[in-house]
Amino acid sequence: SIITKDTNATVRIPPPTVTITSTPIATSYYAGTPLNLTCTVQLIPQVDTNVTVTPAWFRGGASFITVDNYTTISPMVGTSSYVTTLIFNPLGTADGGQYDCNVSVKPGTPYVISGVGG
């Protein structure tokens, strides 16, 4: 007689590295000038499955919706990098504040899950 046992191996994708850079590089900016905030998401090269990377910009802890002079460029897929840019052209006096880029990484393969969170 043959007895078969099986198990599922769930693989976690390590959390990505997320960085925000500004162009121009400065600690303060002048109203009326352009400013680009770029969020770069770097996955480790060993992630060899399809993933959906979704960035979301926040200002002062609240979801940031693009209006008027604000424009977001959809993430562009590189080898293992994803980039989204928040463009202010021109920068207004009401644009001051803390900006955060939150990133969701969702694998498209069964038994592969994001390493972020539980």
Sequence and secondary structure as in RCSB ss.txt:
>XXXX:A:sequence
SIITKDTNATVRIPPPTVTITSTPIATSYYAGTPLNLTCTVQLIPQVDTNVTVTPAWFRGGASFITVDNYTTISP
MVGTSSYVTTLIFNPLGTADGGQYDCNVSVKPGTPYVISGVGG
>XXXX:A:secstr
          EEE   EEEEEEES  SS  TTS EEEEEEEE  TT  S EEEEEEEEETTEE    TTEEEEEE
EE SSEEEEEEEESS  GGG S EEEEEEEEESSTTEEESS  
